[in-house]
Amino acid sequence: MSDDTGATMRALSQNTHGGPEVLQETRVPRPAPGPSEILVAVRAAGINPTDWKHRSAGLFLNRLPLVLGWDVSGVVVAVGFGVTLFQPGDEVFGMLPYPHGVGSHAEYVVGPTRAFARKPAGIDHVQAGALPLAALTAYQALVDTAEIRADQRVLVHAAAGGVGHLAVQIAKAHGAHVIGTASTPKHEFLRELGADEVIDYREVDFTEATGDIDVVLDPLVGEVAARSLEVLRPGGTLVSLLPLSGEVLERAAQRGIRATPVLVEADHAGMNAIAELVEKGALRAHVEATYPLAEGAEAHALGETNRTTGKIVLTMAGPEQ
């Protein structure tokens, strides 16, 4: 590996918390891989709700300046001591360790080798960059936590969103009967993904439209989490992507329902499972829009409308070598 001491790279950085306008393209030092790490030239990196929440309020990360981004798809440039899984030139995708491994909204990023998997050959970097955080969240919620099985009834709230549309496909790939909530214009999209039933949450009370549910995946919390208990059968599972109130946890326990939040974790085995689903044609990310790195603020503004379908992805031109 050549000596890149003093090398810099383009990155989308912020020096304060606030609206999308705090994001600025700047130059920062280019990282180097340490033991058990790889340096990846980023080709595409998804944006997730956690990005704009951290941008505006800090959440788990109160350090500034801050380069956001956990999704990565790109090409290995260099490897650190002890790395055997990848070598320079390999195409990989993965999720940096959440939350402290942040930093993929840049031309290069360093991450633990086992946060990555080989990018499926049948998809491009934009598709691959859209998948990691959202797909791992859905996979860990449904497969690892709820342990979904064939023929179970699974209700996915916000089913056309970043996590939701991938959860629909993952549940179907495991043989579940999938019910999704979304506005009517998105129903055909969900049916194309394999949803067996769709409910317009704005027009229909889902507690009256469905029931006898084995697993609920809820990215919304609040009233939706509490009301989801009404449609779960005893022994069912409510998985939330945000903290659950003590009242919800108490009501769930009284009804014999498991209710638990889940926080996504970097996961080599999970990424390989996602890659396998992609290769089988059972999983694909819907990309609503792509933006170049320099237009990251516009990408955040679009995401914050909460009206997008699927994912938004930042793309990098060929990084300087």
GIJOTA-V829980 format. One record per pair of residues at least 24 apart in sequence whose C-alpha atoms are under 8 Angstrom apart, sorted by the first residue. I is the first residue (numbers start at 1). GAP is how many residues later the second one is. Records with the same first field share a line. If there is no record, write none. Layout:
I=GAP  GAP
This chain:
1=77
6=24
9=97  98  99  311
10=96  97
11=56  94  95  96  282
12=55  56  93  94  281  282  284
13=52  53  54  55
14=41  50  51  52  53
15=49  50  51
16=48  49
17=38  39  40  41
18=37  38  39
19=36  37
20=32  35  36  277  278  280  281
21=276
22=275
23=273  274
24=270  273
25=268  269
30=78  79
31=77  78  79
32=78
33=45  46  47  77  78
34=45  46  47
35=45  46  47  48
36=43  44  45  46  47  76  77
37=42  43  44  46  73  74  75  76
38=38  39  40  41  42  45  72  73  74  75
39=37  38  39  40  69  70  71  72
40=34  35  36  37  38  68  69  70
41=33  34  35  36  66  67  68  278
42=30  31  32  33  62  64  65  66  67  274  277
43=29  30  31  32  64  82  83  86  272  273  274  275
44=28  29  30  81  82  84  85  86  269  270  271  272
45=24  25  26  27  28  59  60  81  84  85  268  269  270
46=24  25  26  83  84  85  265  266  267  268
47=24  83  252  253  264  265  266  267
48=85  86  114  255  263  264
49=254  255
52=248  252
60=39  40
61=38  39
66=37
67=35  36  37  38  39
68=34  35  36  37
69=33  34  35  36
70=25  26  27  28  31  32  33  34  35  63
71=24  25  33  58  59  60  61  62
72=24  32  56  57  60
73=46  52  53  55  56
74=51
83=30
85=28
86=27
90=28
91=27  28
92=24  25  26  27
93=24  25  26  35  36  39
94=35  38  39  172  177
95=37  38  171  172
96=170
97=168  169
98=166  167  168
105=188  209
106=187  210
107=209  212
108=211
114=153  154
115=151  152  153  156
116=151  152  155
117=151  154  155  158
118=154  157
119=156
120=155  156  158  159
122=157
126=187  189
127=157  158  159  160
128=157
129=184
130=155  157  181  182  183
131=154
132=139
133=131
134=28  29  32
135=28  31  32  139
136=128  129  131  134  135  138
137=26  125  126  127  128
138=25  26  28  29  32
139=28  31  131  135
140=122  124  130
141=76  98  121
142=25  29  73  75  97
145=94
146=69  91  93
148=26  28  67
149=25  26  27
150=24  25  26
151=24  25  26
152=24  25  61  62  63
153=24  25  26  59  60  61  62
154=24  25  59  60  61  62  63
155=24  25  26  58  60  61  62
156=24  25  60  61  62
157=24  25  59  60  61  62  63
158=24  60  61  62
159=31
160=26  29  30  149  150
161=147  148  149  150
162=147  148  149
163=147
165=25  28  120  121  145
166=117  118  119
168=25  26  27
169=24  25  26  113  114
170=112  113
173=104  109
181=25
186=123
207=24
215=24
217=24
229=28
232=25
233=24
285=25  26
286=24  25
287=24  25  26
288=24
289=24
290=24  25
291=24
292=24  25
